[in-house]
Amino acid sequence: MKHKKRNFDQEASTWDENPVRVKLADDVASALRREITLTKEMDVLDYGCGTGLITLRIQPFVNTVTGIDSSEGMLNVLNEKINRQKLTNVSTQHLDMEAGEYLHDRFHLIVSSMTLHHIRQPEILINQLSEYLHARGYLCIADLDPDDGLFHEDDQGVFHHGFGRSLVKDMLEKAGLQHVKDTTAAKVIKDVEVEEGGGGAREFTVFLVSGQK
């Protein structure tokens, strides 16, 4: 495992061309809507928003969505979408909590999808995110179940090969959240190769763990 951050700026322009990635965002957003009742009174934060694949699927159902990412390249792509679609309730912010940067707002819902495995100390991030929730606000984390290190073709910037759901639920509970639960948000079929030779199609599952402040 390479303990080095991945350069998402270089990948931003072609990020949405991967149909597996787009389908995963569809499935996670659908699972989120099943688990949490989205309303027009909600201000939402999408942490690690990338090009806004989740952000823009939440946007029609809530008051505002703020997309935050540490990659300016990803945010540039999202900002182009916002301008092209003339969206008035979506904004972006370049910010990296791992680098000690902080928010100044509170949110009714915070979602982070496929970001946690890129975070060196995920329990610290979850504690930080929980602090930005309004009372009775929701935190929702989507990420991989344990994947044996096979999901990513290149593991640069991947610090965790998936997570046990009980571990993530425990992190949310220790951050003070209640009613913590999990569901399977998506199933992804990918061709993988193993060092011993061979390989083939394998199914990976993505969980959605949610809790309420």
C-alpha positions as CSV (number, residue, x, y, z in Angstrom):
1,M,0.0,0.0,0.0
2,K,1.4,3.3,-1.0
3,H,1.2,5.9,1.7
4,K,0.9,8.8,-0.7
5,K,-2.1,10.9,-1.7
6,R,-3.6,10.2,-5.1
7,N,-3.6,13.1,-7.6
8,F,-7.3,13.5,-8.3
9,D,-6.7,16.7,-10.2
10,Q,-5.2,14.7,-13.1
11,E,-8.2,12.4,-13.2
12,A,-10.9,15.0,-12.9
13,S,-11.6,15.7,-16.6
14,T,-12.3,12.0,-17.4
15,W,-13.7,11.0,-14.0
16,D,-17.3,10.7,-15.1
17,E,-16.5,8.6,-18.2
18,N,-16.4,5.5,-16.1
19,P,-19.9,3.9,-16.2
20,V,-19.2,1.8,-13.1
21,R,-18.5,4.9,-11.1
22,V,-21.6,6.7,-12.4
23,K,-23.8,3.6,-11.6
24,L,-22.3,3.4,-8.1
25,A,-23.2,7.1,-7.5
26,D,-26.8,6.3,-8.7
27,D,-27.0,3.4,-6.3
28,V,-25.6,5.2,-3.3
29,A,-27.9,8.2,-3.9
30,S,-30.9,5.9,-4.1
31,A,-29.9,4.1,-0.9
32,L,-29.5,7.5,0.8
33,R,-33.0,8.5,-0.2
34,R,-34.3,5.2,1.1
35,E,-32.6,5.6,4.5
36,I,-33.1,9.4,5.1
37,T,-36.1,11.4,4.3
38,L,-34.8,14.4,2.3
39,T,-36.7,17.6,2.6
40,K,-36.6,21.1,1.1
41,E,-35.6,22.4,4.5
42,M,-32.3,20.5,4.6
43,D,-28.9,22.0,4.1
44,V,-26.5,19.2,3.0
45,L,-22.7,18.8,2.9
46,D,-21.1,16.3,0.5
47,Y,-17.6,15.7,1.8
48,G,-15.2,14.4,-0.8
49,C,-17.7,15.3,-3.4
50,G,-15.4,14.9,-6.4
51,T,-17.2,15.9,-9.6
52,G,-20.5,16.0,-7.8
53,L,-21.9,12.6,-8.8
54,I,-23.7,12.4,-5.5
55,T,-24.1,16.1,-5.0
56,L,-26.2,16.6,-8.1
57,R,-28.4,13.5,-7.3
58,I,-29.3,15.0,-3.9
59,Q,-29.7,18.6,-5.1
60,P,-33.3,18.4,-6.4
61,F,-34.7,17.1,-3.0
62,V,-33.1,19.5,-0.5
63,N,-32.6,23.2,0.2
64,T,-28.9,23.5,-0.5
65,V,-25.9,21.3,-1.1
66,T,-22.3,22.3,-0.4
67,G,-19.7,20.1,-2.2
68,I,-16.3,20.0,-0.5
69,D,-13.2,18.4,-1.8
70,S,-9.4,18.7,-1.5
71,S,-9.0,18.5,-5.3
72,E,-9.4,21.8,-7.1
73,G,-9.6,19.8,-10.4
74,M,-12.6,17.9,-9.3
75,L,-14.3,21.0,-8.0
76,N,-13.7,22.7,-11.4
77,V,-15.6,20.0,-13.1
78,L,-18.4,20.3,-10.6
79,N,-18.5,24.1,-10.9
80,E,-18.8,23.7,-14.7
81,K,-21.9,21.5,-14.2
82,I,-23.4,23.9,-11.7
83,N,-23.0,26.8,-14.2
84,R,-24.2,24.7,-17.2
85,Q,-27.3,23.6,-15.3
86,K,-27.8,27.1,-13.8
87,L,-28.2,25.6,-10.3
88,T,-28.7,28.1,-7.6
89,N,-28.7,25.8,-4.5
90,V,-25.3,24.1,-5.1
91,S,-22.0,25.6,-4.0
92,T,-18.4,24.3,-3.7
93,Q,-15.6,24.8,-1.3
94,H,-11.9,23.7,-1.6
95,L,-11.1,22.3,1.8
96,D,-9.0,19.5,3.4
97,M,-9.9,18.6,7.0
98,E,-7.0,16.2,7.1
99,A,-4.8,19.3,6.6
100,G,-6.4,21.0,9.6
101,E,-8.8,23.2,7.7
102,Y,-12.2,23.8,9.2
103,L,-15.8,24.6,8.2
104,H,-17.9,27.4,9.7
105,D,-21.4,26.1,8.9
106,R,-23.8,23.5,10.3
107,F,-25.8,21.0,8.2
108,H,-28.9,18.8,8.5
109,L,-27.2,16.0,6.5
110,I,-23.6,15.2,5.8
111,V,-22.8,12.5,3.3
112,S,-19.4,11.1,2.3
113,S,-19.2,8.5,-0.4
114,M,-16.1,6.4,-1.3
115,T,-13.9,8.9,0.5
116,L,-13.2,7.2,3.8
117,H,-10.7,4.7,2.4
118,H,-8.6,7.6,1.2
119,I,-8.4,9.0,4.8
120,R,-5.5,8.0,7.0
121,Q,-7.4,8.3,10.3
122,P,-11.1,7.9,9.5
123,E,-12.3,8.1,13.1
124,I,-10.9,11.6,13.3
125,L,-12.8,12.7,10.2
126,I,-16.0,11.2,11.5
127,N,-15.6,13.0,14.7
128,Q,-15.0,16.3,12.8
129,L,-18.0,15.8,10.5
130,S,-20.3,15.0,13.4
131,E,-19.4,18.4,15.0
132,Y,-20.9,20.1,11.9
133,L,-24.3,18.6,12.3
134,H,-27.3,20.4,13.5
135,A,-29.1,18.8,16.4
136,R,-30.9,15.7,15.0
137,G,-28.9,15.9,11.8
138,Y,-27.7,12.8,10.0
139,L,-24.2,11.6,9.0
140,C,-24.1,9.0,6.2
141,I,-20.9,7.2,5.1
142,A,-20.7,5.0,2.0
143,D,-17.7,2.9,1.4
144,L,-16.4,-0.5,0.5
145,D,-16.9,-3.7,2.5
146,P,-13.5,-5.4,2.9
147,D,-12.2,-5.9,-0.6
148,D,-8.9,-7.8,-0.1
149,G,-7.1,-5.0,-1.9
150,L,-8.6,-5.9,-5.2
151,F,-11.1,-3.1,-5.9
152,H,-8.5,-0.5,-7.0
153,E,-6.2,-1.2,-9.9
154,D,-3.8,1.3,-8.4
155,D,-3.8,1.6,-4.6
156,Q,-2.0,4.9,-4.5
157,G,-3.8,7.0,-1.9
158,V,-5.8,4.0,-0.7
159,F,-5.1,3.6,3.0
160,H,-7.8,1.0,3.8
161,H,-9.0,-1.9,1.7
162,G,-12.6,-1.5,2.8
163,F,-14.1,-1.5,6.3
164,G,-16.0,-3.8,8.4
165,R,-19.4,-2.3,9.0
166,S,-19.3,-2.9,12.7
167,L,-16.1,-0.8,12.8
168,V,-17.7,2.1,11.0
169,K,-20.8,1.9,13.1
170,D,-18.7,2.0,16.2
171,M,-16.9,5.1,14.9
172,L,-20.3,6.9,14.5
173,E,-21.4,5.8,18.0
174,K,-18.2,7.0,19.6
175,A,-18.7,10.4,17.8
176,G,-22.0,10.7,19.7
177,L,-24.5,9.6,17.0
178,Q,-27.5,7.5,17.7
179,H,-29.8,5.1,15.7
180,V,-26.7,3.9,13.9
181,K,-27.5,1.4,11.2
182,D,-26.1,-0.1,8.0
183,T,-27.5,-1.2,4.6
184,T,-26.0,-2.4,1.4
185,A,-26.1,0.5,-1.0
186,A,-24.5,-1.0,-4.1
187,K,-22.9,-4.0,-5.7
188,V,-20.1,-3.5,-8.2
189,I,-18.9,-6.1,-10.6
190,K,-15.3,-5.6,-11.7
191,D,-12.7,-7.7,-13.5
192,V,-9.8,-8.3,-11.2
193,E,-6.4,-9.9,-11.5
194,V,-4.6,-11.7,-8.7
195,E,-0.8,-12.2,-8.3
196,E,-1.2,-16.0,-8.5
197,G,-2.6,-15.6,-12.0
198,G,-6.0,-15.8,-13.4
199,G,-8.7,-13.5,-12.0
200,G,-12.0,-12.7,-13.6
201,A,-15.2,-10.9,-12.5
202,R,-15.7,-10.3,-8.8
203,E,-18.6,-8.6,-6.9
204,F,-17.8,-5.9,-4.4
205,T,-20.3,-4.4,-2.1
206,V,-20.7,-0.9,-0.8
207,F,-22.3,-0.1,2.5
208,L,-24.2,2.9,3.7
209,V,-23.8,3.5,7.5
210,S,-26.0,6.3,8.9
211,G,-26.5,7.8,12.3
212,Q,-28.3,10.8,13.9
213,K,-27.0,13.4,16.2
